[in-house]
C-alpha cells in the first residue's frame, strides 16, 4: 500500500524530487507536469496532504483543489491557446488511477493531437433502472449534505455571531477585572514596600493578558468561519468548528499567536501595566 513515505506525488510536494517540473506550489496544492505528458502543457494538480480517495478530502481541501484546477486551466488557455481542455480525475484502480494520491489532470487539447477519449455507445441501464439509480443517489446526497436553506444559513450565522459577541464581551470583562487587581496590588506594594505583592500584580497582568489574547484569537477564528458561511463555502450546516475555515490549522490551539499578543487590543493595554509593575519592583529593590 502506497503511503506518504513512498508516494511519488508526496515527494514532489515536499521538494524531494528535483527532477519534477513544478508549475506552482502553495500551502494547500501543488501543480506539476507528469513524467509522460499526454499533450503539450498536460498538468497534474494534487492536494498537498496525502489523500488516496477523492471522497476523503475535507471541504476546505476540495475547495482549494477546485480553485487550483480553475487557475491552472485559465493559465494554460492563456499561455497555449488550445482548441479545448479535458479535466480528468480518477479514483480507484477500476477508474485507471495508478498513483493513490488524489490528483486532477488538466489536459490541453488540439484537434490533431495524439490523445483519444472514447465514450461507449448506448445506455448502461434502461429507463426503469436509471430512475432507481437516480433515487438512490439523491437519497445518499441528501443524507451526506442535507438541504441548507437561506433561513438555515441565517440561523447558522446568528449562532456564530453570538460566539463572536461573547468573545468580545469576555475580552472587555478581563480588562475590567484586571484594573482593580492591578490598582490594589501595585498600591499596596508602594505603601507596604512589598516586592512579593508587586510580583503578584505583574503575574496577574500576564495571566489576564494571555486570556485576553486568546479571546481575540478565538474571535478572529469565528469571524473567519462567519465569512466562509456567508459566502456559501462548503461548511457543514450549523458547524461551530472554526478550523474548517482555516486550511492551515488542522487542530484547535488554545494558546494565542504572536499577532494576537501584539494587537492593538492587547499589547497597548497590558504592556504598559506590566512595565509599570516591573518598574515598581526595580524601585523597591533599589530602596
N, C-alpha and C positions, 0 to 999 in steps of 0.2 A: 504493500500500500504506500503510495506516494504521500509524504508529509512535507511540512515546511523545510525540514533539514535537507531533503534531496529533491525538492521541486525546482525545475529549471526556471520557472517564472519567478519564484521567490528569490532565486539567486540574482536575477536581473533587477528586481525591485530593490534588493539590498546593495546593489552595485558591485556584486562579486563577479559577475560575468562581464569582463571588459570588452569582449568581442561583440556584445549586443549593440544594436543601433537603436538607441533610446530616442524617441521623438520628444517626449516630455515626461516630467516626473513631478508629482505633487504629493502632499501629505496623505491623500486618500487613494490616488490611482497612478498607474504608470502606462505609457503607450510606447510601443517599440515595434520594429519590423520583425516578422517571423524569419526563421532560417531560410525558408524557401518561399518567398512571396509569390502568390498566385498571379498577381498583376503588379504593374508599377504603382508604388505607393500603398500597397497592401499593409495595413497596420493592425496590431492587436492592442486592445485596452483591457487591463486587468485591475482588479481590486488589490490594493497593497497587502491586505490581510489574506492569509491562505484560507480560501473557501473553495471546497470542491464542487458543491452543488448550488445551482442558481437559487434554489428555494431557501438556502441557509443564509443569504445576505440579509443584513439588517436594513430597515427602511432608509437610514442615512446612507449606507453603502450603495444601495440600489439607486438612490437619487444622484449620488456623486458619479457613479458609473454612467448613468444615463446622460448627465451633463457632459462628461468627458467624451462620450461617444459623439454627442452632437457637436462639440467643439472640434473634434478631430475630423468629422465629416465635412464641416464647413471649411476647415483649413485645407483639406485635400481638394475640395471642389474649387476653392480659390486659387490654390497653387498649381494644380494639374489639369483643371478643366476637363474632367472625364465626361463621357456621354451619360453615365449613370453610376449608381452606387449600390452595393449589397452590404447590409448589416446582418451578420450571421452570429448566432450564439448556439452552442451545442452543449447539452448536459447529459452525461451518461454515454457508455460505450455504444449503445444502440443508436445514439444520435451522432456518432462519429467523433465524440470527444476523446482526444488522445492524451491530453495533459489535464489531470484532475485539479485544475485551478481555474475558477470562473474567469472567462475571457470573452470578449466580443471582437469579431473580425469586421473591420471596415475595409471593403474591397472596392476600389475604383474600377469601373467597367467601361470598356470601349466596344464598339460593335464588332471589331475584328480581333478581340483578344482571345487568348487560348483557354479561358475558363468556361466551363459549361455547367449549368444548373438545370436539371430536368425534373419537372413535377409529373407524377404518374397521371395517366388519363383515367377518367371515370371516378365515381364516388366510392369512398371506403365503406359507407353504410347506406342503407335505404332510408326513406323518409321517416319511418317509424323509429328506427334505431337512432337516427340523428336527433329526433325530438327527445328521446330518452337520455341521450348523452348531454344534450343541452340542459335538461333539468338537473342532472347530476352535477354538472359544472357550476350552474347558477347557485345551487344549494350550497356547494362547497365554498364558493366565493362569498356568499352571504355569511357563512359561519367564520370565514377567515378574517374578513374586514368589517362586517357589519355595514349598515347604511347610516352614514353620518349626514344628518340634515343640517340646514342652516341654523336651526334653533339649537341643535346639539352642539354645534361649533361655538355658538354664542355662550352657551352654558359652560362649555369647556374653558373658554376664555375668561369667564367670570370667576371660575374656580382658581385659575392661575393668577388672576389679578388679586384675588383675596390673599393668596400667599405672598405676592409682592408687597401688598399693603402691610401685611403682618410683619414682614422682614423690615420694612421701613419704620414701623412703629417700634419694633424691638430695638432698632438702632438708636432711635430717639430716646427710648427709655434707658438704655445703657448709659448714655451721656448724662441723663437726669439723675440717675443713681450715683454716678461717679463723682459729680461735683461736690455734694455734701461730704462724701467719704474723704476726698482729697482735702477739702477745707478743714475737716476735723483732724485728720492725721497730720497734715502739714502745720496747722495751727498749734496743735498740742506739742509737736516736735520742737517748735520755736520756743513756746513758753516753758515746756518741761525739759528742753535741751536733750531730747531723746533721739538718738540716731536710729534705734530699732523701730520706733514709730514712723520715722521718715522713710525707712526702708519698706515698711508695711504700706505706706502711701504709694511708693513707686511700684510695688508689686501689684497693687490694686489698679494702677494705671495700665500696666502691661496686660493684666488679665482682661480688663474691660476693653482694651484696645484690640486684643485678639478676637474677642467675642464680636465686637462691632465690625471688624474687618470680615469676619466670617458671615455676618448678616448681610454685608454688602455683596460678598461673593455669591451667596445664595440668591439674593435679589437679582443680580445680573444674570445668573443661570436661568431663573424663571422668566426674566424678560426675554431672553433668547428663545425659550420654549414658547412664550406668548407669540413672538414674531413668526415662528415656524408654523404654529397652528393657524394664526390669522392669514398666512399666505397660502394655506391649503397644502402644506407639505405632508408627506405620508407619516404622520404621528398617530399612533393608536388612539382611538376615541377615548377621551377622559383620562388619558395617561398623565400622571403628575411626576414623571421621571425626567428631570431636566437634562440628563446625559444623552437622551435621544436627540436633542437639538444641538449637541456638541460632538462632532465626529472625533475630535482629538481626545475626548475623555471617555474611557470605557468603564470607569467605576467612580463611585462617589468619593470625594476627598473633602473632608471637613476642615482642613487647615487652610487658612487664607493664603492666596498667592501674593507675590510682591506687588503687582498692580493694585490689588485691593488695599494693601497696607499703606502705599504711598498716595492713595486717592485723596481728593480734597476733603472728603467727609471723615477721614481717619487721621492721617499724618498731621495736618494743621491743628487738630484738636488735642490729640494725645501726645504728640511730640513736645509741645511747649510745657505741658503738665509734667511729663517725665523729666525734661531738662530742669524744670524748677525744683523737682524733688532731688535730683542729683546735685544741683547747686546747693540746696539746703543741707544735704549730707556733707558736702565739702566744707561748707561754712561751719557746721557743728564739729567736724574733725579738726578744723584749724583753731577753734576756740581754746 
